[in-house]
Amino acid sequence: MIICSFRGQTMLAIHNVLSFAAVAAFVALVCQAAMLIG
């Protein structure tokens, strides 16, 4: 039970990190495109 709970929290943490990385990459891409256009 403890292992299952720990695994769930780990997956949640990984998901949060991946989501944050995806958002950060998207923002960086938009900024780069804006600089190229501007």
mmCIF file of the N, C-alpha and C atoms, coordinates in Angstrom:
data_MODEL
# 
_entry.id   MODEL 
# 
loop_
_atom_site.group_PDB 
_atom_site.id 
_atom_site.type_symbol 
_atom_site.label_atom_id 
_atom_site.label_alt_id 
_atom_site.label_comp_id 
_atom_site.label_asym_id 
_atom_site.label_entity_id 
_atom_site.label_seq_id 
_atom_site.pdbx_PDB_ins_code 
_atom_site.Cartn_x 
_atom_site.Cartn_y 
_atom_site.Cartn_z 
_atom_site.occupancy 
_atom_site.B_iso_or_equiv 
_atom_site.pdbx_formal_charge 
_atom_site.auth_seq_id 
_atom_site.auth_comp_id 
_atom_site.auth_asym_id 
_atom_site.auth_atom_id 
_atom_site.pdbx_PDB_model_num 
ATOM 1   N N  . MET A 1 1  ? 0.841  -1.200 0.000   1.00 0.00 ? 1  MET A N  1 
ATOM 2   C CA . MET A 1 1  ? 0.000  0.000  0.000   1.00 0.00 ? 1  MET A CA 1 
ATOM 3   C C  . MET A 1 1  ? 0.883  1.259  0.000   1.00 0.00 ? 1  MET A C  1 
ATOM 4   N N  . ILE A 1 2  ? 1.909  1.253  0.850   1.00 0.00 ? 2  ILE A N  1 
ATOM 5   C CA . ILE A 1 2  ? 2.812  2.400  0.926   1.00 0.00 ? 2  ILE A CA 1 
ATOM 6   C C  . ILE A 1 2  ? 3.556  2.560  -0.399  1.00 0.00 ? 2  ILE A C  1 
ATOM 7   N N  . ILE A 1 3  ? 3.987  1.434  -0.982  1.00 0.00 ? 3  ILE A N  1 
ATOM 8   C CA . ILE A 1 3  ? 4.716  1.477  -2.251  1.00 0.00 ? 3  ILE A CA 1 
ATOM 9   C C  . ILE A 1 3  ? 3.824  2.036  -3.351  1.00 0.00 ? 3  ILE A C  1 
ATOM 10  N N  . CYS A 1 4  ? 2.551  1.601  -3.363  1.00 0.00 ? 4  CYS A N  1 
ATOM 11  C CA . CYS A 1 4  ? 1.609  2.058  -4.382  1.00 0.00 ? 4  CYS A CA 1 
ATOM 12  C C  . CYS A 1 4  ? 1.417  3.575  -4.257  1.00 0.00 ? 4  CYS A C  1 
ATOM 13  N N  . SER A 1 5  ? 1.269  4.051  -3.017  1.00 0.00 ? 5  SER A N  1 
ATOM 14  C CA . SER A 1 5  ? 1.084  5.478  -2.783  1.00 0.00 ? 5  SER A CA 1 
ATOM 15  C C  . SER A 1 5  ? 2.329  6.246  -3.224  1.00 0.00 ? 5  SER A C  1 
ATOM 16  N N  . PHE A 1 6  ? 3.491  5.710  -2.895  1.00 0.00 ? 6  PHE A N  1 
ATOM 17  C CA . PHE A 1 6  ? 4.746  6.356  -3.260  1.00 0.00 ? 6  PHE A CA 1 
ATOM 18  C C  . PHE A 1 6  ? 4.887  6.421  -4.773  1.00 0.00 ? 6  PHE A C  1 
ATOM 19  N N  . ARG A 1 7  ? 4.519  5.326  -5.452  1.00 0.00 ? 7  ARG A N  1 
ATOM 20  C CA . ARG A 1 7  ? 4.599  5.292  -6.913  1.00 0.00 ? 7  ARG A CA 1 
ATOM 21  C C  . ARG A 1 7  ? 3.669  6.343  -7.517  1.00 0.00 ? 7  ARG A C  1 
ATOM 22  N N  . GLY A 1 8  ? 2.486  6.467  -6.953  1.00 0.00 ? 8  GLY A N  1 
ATOM 23  C CA . GLY A 1 8  ? 1.524  7.452  -7.448  1.00 0.00 ? 8  GLY A CA 1 
ATOM 24  C C  . GLY A 1 8  ? 2.069  8.869  -7.308  1.00 0.00 ? 8  GLY A C  1 
ATOM 25  N N  . GLN A 1 9  ? 2.672  9.169  -6.165  1.00 0.00 ? 9  GLN A N  1 
ATOM 26  C CA . GLN A 1 9  ? 3.233  10.509 -5.950  1.00 0.00 ? 9  GLN A CA 1 
ATOM 27  C C  . GLN A 1 9  ? 4.392  10.753 -6.899  1.00 0.00 ? 9  GLN A C  1 
ATOM 28  N N  . THR A 1 10 ? 5.192  9.708  -7.148  1.00 0.00 ? 10 THR A N  1 
ATOM 29  C CA . THR A 1 10 ? 6.337  9.850  -8.055  1.00 0.00 ? 10 THR A CA 1 
ATOM 30  C C  . THR A 1 10 ? 5.859  10.156 -9.471  1.00 0.00 ? 10 THR A C  1 
ATOM 31  N N  . MET A 1 11 ? 4.837  9.419  -9.918  1.00 0.00 ? 11 MET A N  1 
ATOM 32  C CA . MET A 1 11 ? 4.293  9.652  -11.252 1.00 0.00 ? 11 MET A CA 1 
ATOM 33  C C  . MET A 1 11 ? 3.731  11.064 -11.357 1.00 0.00 ? 11 MET A C  1 
ATOM 34  N N  . LEU A 1 12 ? 3.074  11.522 -10.295 1.00 0.00 ? 12 LEU A N  1 
ATOM 35  C CA . LEU A 1 12 ? 2.500  12.863 -10.280 1.00 0.00 ? 12 LEU A CA 1 
ATOM 36  C C  . LEU A 1 12 ? 3.609  13.906 -10.380 1.00 0.00 ? 12 LEU A C  1 
ATOM 37  N N  . ALA A 1 13 ? 4.695  13.692 -9.638  1.00 0.00 ? 13 ALA A N  1 
ATOM 38  C CA . ALA A 1 13 ? 5.823  14.627 -9.662  1.00 0.00 ? 13 ALA A CA 1 
ATOM 39  C C  . ALA A 1 13 ? 6.449  14.667 -11.048 1.00 0.00 ? 13 ALA A C  1 
ATOM 40  N N  . ILE A 1 14 ? 6.630  13.491 -11.669 1.00 0.00 ? 14 ILE A N  1 
ATOM 41  C CA . ILE A 1 14 ? 7.212  13.426 -13.013 1.00 0.00 ? 14 ILE A CA 1 
ATOM 42  C C  . ILE A 1 14 ? 6.298  14.142 -14.002 1.00 0.00 ? 14 ILE A C  1 
ATOM 43  N N  . HIS A 1 15 ? 5.001  13.928 -13.873 1.00 0.00 ? 15 HIS A N  1 
ATOM 44  C CA . HIS A 1 15 ? 4.030  14.574 -14.760 1.00 0.00 ? 15 HIS A CA 1 
ATOM 45  C C  . HIS A 1 15 ? 4.120  16.098 -14.616 1.00 0.00 ? 15 HIS A C  1 
ATOM 46  N N  . ASN A 1 16 ? 4.218  16.573 -13.373 1.00 0.00 ? 16 ASN A N  1 
ATOM 47  C CA . ASN A 1 16 ? 4.314  18.014 -13.133 1.00 0.00 ? 16 ASN A CA 1 
ATOM 48  C C  . ASN A 1 16 ? 5.583  18.581 -13.752 1.00 0.00 ? 16 ASN A C  1 
ATOM 49  N N  . VAL A 1 17 ? 6.697  17.870 -13.607 1.00 0.00 ? 17 VAL A N  1 
ATOM 50  C CA . VAL A 1 17 ? 7.978  18.333 -14.168 1.00 0.00 ? 17 VAL A CA 1 
ATOM 51  C C  . VAL A 1 17 ? 7.896  18.377 -15.684 1.00 0.00 ? 17 VAL A C  1 
ATOM 52  N N  . LEU A 1 18 ? 7.313  17.329 -16.295 1.00 0.00 ? 18 LEU A N  1 
ATOM 53  C CA . LEU A 1 18 ? 7.199  17.296 -17.752 1.00 0.00 ? 18 LEU A CA 1 
ATOM 54  C C  . LEU A 1 18 ? 6.290  18.412 -18.252 1.00 0.00 ? 18 LEU A C  1 
ATOM 55  N N  . SER A 1 19 ? 5.197  18.656 -17.540 1.00 0.00 ? 19 SER A N  1 
ATOM 56  C CA . SER A 1 19 ? 4.279  19.725 -17.934 1.00 0.00 ? 19 SER A CA 1 
ATOM 57  C C  . SER A 1 19 ? 4.988  21.078 -17.857 1.00 0.00 ? 19 SER A C  1 
ATOM 58  N N  . PHE A 1 20 ? 5.736  21.291 -16.769 1.00 0.00 ? 20 PHE A N  1 
ATOM 59  C CA . PHE A 1 20 ? 6.460  22.550 -16.597 1.00 0.00 ? 20 PHE A CA 1 
ATOM 60  C C  . PHE A 1 20 ? 7.502  22.720 -17.704 1.00 0.00 ? 20 PHE A C  1 
ATOM 61  N N  . ALA A 1 21 ? 8.204  21.625 -18.035 1.00 0.00 ? 21 ALA A N  1 
ATOM 62  C CA . ALA A 1 21 ? 9.228  21.677 -19.088 1.00 0.00 ? 21 ALA A CA 1 
ATOM 63  C C  . ALA A 1 21 ? 8.590  21.993 -20.433 1.00 0.00 ? 21 ALA A C  1 
ATOM 64  N N  . ALA A 1 22 ? 7.424  21.393 -20.700 1.00 0.00 ? 22 ALA A N  1 
ATOM 65  C CA . ALA A 1 22 ? 6.739  21.624 -21.968 1.00 0.00 ? 22 ALA A CA 1 
ATOM 66  C C  . ALA A 1 22 ? 6.300  23.086 -22.072 1.00 0.00 ? 22 ALA A C  1 
ATOM 67  N N  . VAL A 1 23 ? 5.757  23.631 -20.996 1.00 0.00 ? 23 VAL A N  1 
ATOM 68  C CA . VAL A 1 23 ? 5.324  25.031 -20.990 1.00 0.00 ? 23 VAL A CA 1 
ATOM 69  C C  . VAL A 1 23 ? 6.524  25.955 -21.164 1.00 0.00 ? 23 VAL A C  1 
ATOM 70  N N  . ALA A 1 24 ? 7.614  25.659 -20.459 1.00 0.00 ? 24 ALA A N  1 
ATOM 71  C CA . ALA A 1 24 ? 8.818  26.488 -20.548 1.00 0.00 ? 24 ALA A CA 1 
ATOM 72  C C  . ALA A 1 24 ? 9.381  26.463 -21.967 1.00 0.00 ? 24 ALA A C  1 
ATOM 73  N N  . ALA A 1 25 ? 9.403  25.280 -22.589 1.00 0.00 ? 25 ALA A N  1 
ATOM 74  C CA . ALA A 1 25 ? 9.910  25.154 -23.956 1.00 0.00 ? 25 ALA A CA 1 
ATOM 75  C C  . ALA A 1 25 ? 9.019  25.928 -24.923 1.00 0.00 ? 25 ALA A C  1 
ATOM 76  N N  . PHE A 1 26 ? 7.706  25.858 -24.713 1.00 0.00 ? 26 PHE A N  1 
ATOM 77  C CA . PHE A 1 26 ? 6.768  26.562 -25.584 1.00 0.00 ? 26 PHE A CA 1 
ATOM 78  C C  . PHE A 1 26 ? 6.958  28.075 -25.471 1.00 0.00 ? 26 PHE A C  1 
ATOM 79  N N  . VAL A 1 27 ? 7.114  28.555 -24.237 1.00 0.00 ? 27 VAL A N  1 
ATOM 80  C CA . VAL A 1 27 ? 7.321  29.991 -24.008 1.00 0.00 ? 27 VAL A CA 1 
ATOM 81  C C  . VAL A 1 27 ? 8.631  30.440 -24.662 1.00 0.00 ? 27 VAL A C  1 
ATOM 82  N N  . ALA A 1 28 ? 9.686  29.636 -24.512 1.00 0.00 ? 28 ALA A N  1 
ATOM 83  C CA . ALA A 1 28 ? 10.980 29.971 -25.113 1.00 0.00 ? 28 ALA A CA 1 
ATOM 84  C C  . ALA A 1 28 ? 10.854 30.029 -26.630 1.00 0.00 ? 28 ALA A C  1 
ATOM 85  N N  . LEU A 1 29 ? 10.096 29.088 -27.186 1.00 0.00 ? 29 LEU A N  1 
ATOM 86  C CA . LEU A 1 29 ? 9.902  29.044 -28.630 1.00 0.00 ? 29 LEU A CA 1 
ATOM 87  C C  . LEU A 1 29 ? 9.160  30.296 -29.109 1.00 0.00 ? 29 LEU A C  1 
ATOM 88  N N  . VAL A 1 30 ? 8.112  30.676 -28.388 1.00 0.00 ? 30 VAL A N  1 
ATOM 89  C CA . VAL A 1 30 ? 7.341  31.865 -28.746 1.00 0.00 ? 30 VAL A CA 1 
ATOM 90  C C  . VAL A 1 30 ? 8.214  33.115 -28.663 1.00 0.00 ? 30 VAL A C  1 
ATOM 91  N N  . CYS A 1 31 ? 9.026  33.210 -27.618 1.00 0.00 ? 31 CYS A N  1 
ATOM 92  C CA . CYS A 1 31 ? 9.909  34.370 -27.455 1.00 0.00 ? 31 CYS A CA 1 
ATOM 93  C C  . CYS A 1 31 ? 10.918 34.431 -28.602 1.00 0.00 ? 31 CYS A C  1 
ATOM 94  N N  . GLN A 1 32 ? 11.462 33.284 -28.973 1.00 0.00 ? 32 GLN A N  1 
ATOM 95  C CA . GLN A 1 32 ? 12.434 33.243 -30.062 1.00 0.00 ? 32 GLN A CA 1 
ATOM 96  C C  . GLN A 1 32 ? 11.782 33.657 -31.381 1.00 0.00 ? 32 GLN A C  1 
ATOM 97  N N  . ALA A 1 33 ? 10.567 33.173 -31.613 1.00 0.00 ? 33 ALA A N  1 
ATOM 98  C CA . ALA A 1 33 ? 9.848  33.520 -32.834 1.00 0.00 ? 33 ALA A CA 1 
ATOM 99  C C  . ALA A 1 33 ? 9.546  35.026 -32.847 1.00 0.00 ? 33 ALA A C  1 
ATOM 100 N N  . ALA A 1 34 ? 9.167  35.569 -31.720 1.00 0.00 ? 34 ALA A N  1 
ATOM 101 C CA . ALA A 1 34 ? 8.868  36.999 -31.621 1.00 0.00 ? 34 ALA A CA 1 
ATOM 102 C C  . ALA A 1 34 ? 10.117 37.824 -31.917 1.00 0.00 ? 34 ALA A C  1 
ATOM 103 N N  . MET A 1 35 ? 11.269 37.366 -31.432 1.00 0.00 ? 35 MET A N  1 
ATOM 104 C CA . MET A 1 35 ? 12.517 38.076 -31.683 1.00 0.00 ? 35 MET A CA 1 
ATOM 105 C C  . MET A 1 35 ? 12.883 38.020 -33.160 1.00 0.00 ? 35 MET A C  1 
ATOM 106 N N  . LEU A 1 36 ? 12.639 36.864 -33.791 1.00 0.00 ? 36 LEU A N  1 
ATOM 107 C CA . LEU A 1 36 ? 12.945 36.716 -35.214 1.00 0.00 ? 36 LEU A CA 1 
ATOM 108 C C  . LEU A 1 36 ? 12.049 37.630 -36.056 1.00 0.00 ? 36 LEU A C  1 
ATOM 109 N N  . ILE A 1 37 ? 10.755 37.682 -35.685 1.00 0.00 ? 37 ILE A N  1 
ATOM 110 C CA . ILE A 1 37 ? 9.798  38.506 -36.434 1.00 0.00 ? 37 ILE A CA 1 
ATOM 111 C C  . ILE A 1 37 ? 10.072 39.986 -36.167 1.00 0.00 ? 37 ILE A C  1 
ATOM 112 N N  . GLY A 1 38 ? 10.290 40.303 -34.880 1.00 0.00 ? 38 GLY A N  1 
ATOM 113 C CA . GLY A 1 38 ? 10.487 41.686 -34.498 1.00 0.00 ? 38 GLY A CA 1 
ATOM 114 C C  . GLY A 1 38 ? 11.869 42.174 -34.902 1.00 0.00 ? 38 GLY A C  1 
# 
